[in-house]
Amino acid sequence: MSNIAAARIQREFKEVVKCDEAAKCAIKVEMVDSDCMELRGEIAGPPDTPYEGGNFILEIKIPETYPFNPPKVRFVTKIWHPNISSKTGAICLDILKDQWAAAMTLRTVLLSLQALLAAAEPDDPQDAVVAKQYKEDPQAFEDTARHWAQVYAQAPCNNPGCSAKVNQLVDMGFTETASREALSMHSWDVEKAVEYLMS
Amino acid sequence: MGNCLRSVTSDDISLLNGGDRSPGAESLGPPPPYQEEAPVYYPSPNQRRPANQLTEEEQVRIAQRIGLIQHLPTSIYDGSKKNRECVICMSEFVYGDPIRILPCMHIYHLDCIDDWLMRSFTCPSCMEPVDAALLTSYDSTNTT
């Protein structure tokens, strides 16, 4: 059973390495352990999205029952997106759950995740706070997603406003991560963020 | 039709008892000691449960599923089909491999596709649900 899994992963790994998208540096995959059951994926933030220019690392765990069950995938790079938990990196995507098909491969999974970054589905959220902001305050969502991509995924876009507010809270004695999270959750309202951090 | 139903039921029992397809395995007494794990079934693609923890309803569904799967045509790979590779195990078909043909005409290794169909009753390549197509094709083969 795990024979199929190992054989498939080796072929799929080669498929990703040789594919056009890899040549364009849009997707990448690396082996983490020698028995191919854990991999490290990487996707580039799609153009014309707040994630543009960022590099997002994924943890990919292959179950022994692969390809009958989907791989377990999680974002290691912190990301602000309605369908991805801003705390754990857990992903809500149908093909990684009940819409998985045995013909899908590492390449199609990585490309689907990249497509998810370009087209969020706020009605099927993984992170309720992010989804609410996405629907009710699109500008704050975009600023936040861009700021997170810049801080955590090395995206070049710079938003001095967000960084200044984070620094303001850091000066008050809060940690940088907690300050960023509080500000993001409260659409960069410093007063509300401080209130949240104090409670 | 009566015959048909009977064969379905006997297959159910052999598969539920270990999935090794040897008829009458249950009459041989307790399973050999090395067989520690109970067979595992997947009521839905992400749920994994040993056979002895299934509800009656799930057991019936599994039995029905096995019956339906067995109505799908099987063949031996002879190189006449367009597909050269089983997309489930991603290895090339070899002459003489037992294969199963889905209503959408996609072919797979028999063991590979049967394992998949127990989890999801759709074609892994085109996502076409097997149920509906199966009933129509079954009807038409009956009338011709």
Contacts between the chains, C-beta under 8 A, distances in Angstrom:
chain1	res1	chain2	res2	distance
A	4	B	88	7.5
A	4	B	89	4.8
A	4	B	112	7.6
A	7	B	89	6.8
A	7	B	90	7.0
A	7	B	91	6.9
A	8	B	89	6.7
A	8	B	90	5.0
A	11	B	90	5.1
A	12	B	90	7.6
A	65	B	48	7.9
A	67	B	88	6.1
A	68	B	42	7.9
A	68	B	88	8.0
A	68	B	115	5.8
A	68	B	116	5.9
A	68	B	119	5.8
A	69	B	45	6.6
A	69	B	46	7.1
A	69	B	119	7.7
A	70	B	45	7.6
A	70	B	46	8.0
A	97	B	45	7.5
A	97	B	46	6.0
A	98	B	44	6.4
A	98	B	45	5.4
A	98	B	46	6.5
A	100	B	45	6.0
A	100	B	120	7.9
A	101	B	120	7.5
A	101	B	122	7.0
A	101	B	124	4.7
A	101	B	125	7.6
A	101	B	127	5.9
A	102	B	87	6.8
A	102	B	88	4.7
A	102	B	112	7.8
A	102	B	116	5.1
A	102	B	124	3.8
A	103	B	87	4.3
A	103	B	88	7.5
A	103	B	124	4.4
A	103	B	125	4.7
